[in-house]
Amino acid sequence: MNTQHPRDPLHGIKLTKILDDLLAHYGWDELGRMIPVRCFTMNPSVSSSLKFLRRTPWARERVEALYLRLITSNDVETKMVWSPKDT
């Protein structure tokens, strides 16, 4: 059974996971440079960032777009690394 929604690649992915994955990859400093909002640059925390992103659609859209770029680039890298070798 396919759990992804055909028109929404983020369907079923919680905002908490998105933020955790971005933090693991970029960290607060880089995330604050890429998306300059105070919840990423001044005393950042996951809980305050989640509250802000849930209440601010434009910021959430930027975070989701960055996450899509991250998972898309990771999928391409994984396919390149794990592709079978020609013999």
C-alpha positions as CSV (number, residue, x, y, z in Angstrom):
1,M,0.0,0.0,0.0
2,N,1.4,3.4,-1.0
3,T,1.2,5.8,2.0
4,Q,2.2,8.9,0.1
5,H,-0.4,11.3,-1.2
6,P,0.0,11.7,-5.0
7,R,0.0,15.5,-5.0
8,D,1.7,16.2,-1.7
9,P,5.1,14.6,-1.1
10,L,5.0,15.8,2.6
11,H,1.7,14.0,3.3
12,G,2.1,12.1,6.6
13,I,5.4,13.7,7.6
14,K,5.1,15.6,10.8
15,L,6.5,19.1,11.2
16,T,8.6,17.8,14.1
17,K,10.3,15.3,11.9
18,I,10.9,17.9,9.2
19,L,12.6,20.2,11.7
20,D,14.6,17.5,13.4
21,D,15.9,16.3,10.0
22,L,16.9,19.8,9.0
23,L,18.6,20.4,12.3
24,A,20.5,17.2,12.0
25,H,21.7,18.1,8.6
26,Y,22.3,21.9,8.9
27,G,22.2,22.8,12.6
28,W,20.7,26.0,14.0
29,D,23.3,28.4,12.6
30,E,23.0,27.3,9.0
31,L,19.3,27.0,9.3
32,G,19.1,30.5,10.6
33,R,21.2,31.8,7.6
34,M,19.1,29.9,5.1
35,I,15.7,30.9,6.7
36,P,16.3,34.1,8.7
37,V,13.7,34.0,11.4
38,R,14.3,34.8,15.0
39,C,13.2,31.4,16.3
40,F,16.2,29.9,14.4
41,T,18.7,32.7,15.3
42,M,18.0,33.9,18.8
43,N,18.0,31.3,21.6
44,P,16.6,28.6,19.2
45,S,14.7,25.6,20.5
46,V,12.6,23.0,18.8
47,S,9.5,23.8,20.8
48,S,9.6,27.6,20.1
49,S,10.3,26.9,16.4
50,L,7.4,24.5,16.1
51,K,5.0,27.0,17.7
52,F,6.2,29.7,15.3
53,L,6.1,27.5,12.2
54,R,2.6,26.3,13.0
55,R,1.3,29.9,13.3
56,T,3.3,31.4,10.4
57,P,2.4,29.9,7.0
58,W,5.1,31.7,5.0
59,A,7.9,30.4,7.3
60,R,6.5,26.9,7.3
61,E,6.4,26.9,3.5
62,R,10.1,27.9,3.4
63,V,11.0,25.1,5.9
64,E,9.0,22.6,3.9
65,A,10.6,23.7,0.6
66,L,14.1,23.3,2.2
67,Y,13.2,19.9,3.5
68,L,12.0,18.8,0.0
69,R,15.3,19.9,-1.5
70,L,17.1,18.0,1.2
71,I,15.2,14.7,0.8
72,T,15.3,15.0,-3.0
73,S,19.1,15.5,-3.0
74,N,19.6,12.7,-0.6
75,D,17.5,10.4,-2.8
76,V,19.7,11.2,-5.8
77,E,22.9,10.7,-3.8
78,T,21.6,7.4,-2.4
79,K,20.7,6.1,-5.8
80,M,24.1,7.1,-7.1
81,V,25.9,5.3,-4.2
82,W,23.8,2.2,-4.2
83,S,23.3,1.7,-7.9
84,P,24.5,-1.8,-9.0
85,K,28.0,-1.9,-10.6
86,D,28.3,-3.0,-14.2
87,T,30.2,-6.3,-14.5
